[in-house]
Amino acid sequence: MNKKRKEKNLMEKETLDDLKEFKNFLTEGKVILDKATTDLELEEALSIFNKLISKTASGSQVPHANQLYHMRGLCYFKLKRLELAEKDFQ
């Protein structure tokens, strides 16, 4: 019984660690996007949002999926990739 409790606690800790990492990456991506003045910086933010979106697609319990697509859409829009931006905004 004690072993099961330890396993459950470990799983909960890993989930919390994943959420903290997610929030850190999300914040980093937002900051880069907000301050971006070059396409290279926009590509960096885009890379972060793509990574986070792939985590949501792989079945991870990650909140804010709609926000991720919106932020990635903003990256695409600023990079003048309008068709990709439109898909993410929808």
N, C-alpha and C positions, 0 to 999 in steps of 0.2 A: 504494500500500500504506500509506503514511504517513497519507494522508487517511482511509482506512478505520479506522485505529487511533485517530485523533483523534475520528472520529465515534463509535466505540465508547466511548471514554473519556468523551465528552460525555454519551452516553446513560446510562452508569453513574453519572456525577455527578448527572444529573437524577433518577435513581432513588433515589440516596442522599439527595438533597435532599428528594424527596417523602416518603421514610420518616422523615426528621428532622422535617418539618413535621407528618406524621401523628402521630408520638409526642408532639410538643409540644401539639397539639390534644387528643390523648387525655388527657394529663396535666392540661391545663387543665380539660377537662370533668370529670375525676374530682375535682379539687380543688373545683370549683364545686359538684358534686353532694354531696360530703362535707360541705361547709360551708353548704349551702343551708338557709335558714330561711324563705324566701318562695317563693310560686309563680313569681314573676318570675325568681328565681335558678334554679329548676328548669327553667323554660322556656329559659333561656340555656344550661344544660347540655344540654338536649334538642336545641337547635338545633345545638350542636357535634356531638353524636352522629349526628344526622340527616345533617349534612354529610359526616362521615366514612363513614357507611354508603353514602351516594350515591356516594362515590368507589370503594368496593369493588364496587358494582353496575355501575359504568361500566367495569369491567375492569381497574382499577388493581391492581397487585400490592401489596396492603395486607394485612399480617398482622393477626391478632387479630379477625377478623370476628365470631366468636362472642362475644367479650368486648364488642364494640360493642353487639350486640343485648341482652346482659345489662345493660349500663350504661343503655341507653335504656329497657329494661324497668323498671329501678329508678326512672328519672325518671317514667315513666308511673304506676308504682305509687304513688309519693309524691304525684303529682298526682291520684290516685284515678281514673285512667283504666284501670280494671282489665282490660277486654277487650283493650286495646292492650298492656298489660303482659304479660298471659298469652300473647299471640301472640309477643312478643319472647322470653319465657322458654322457649317451646317451640322 
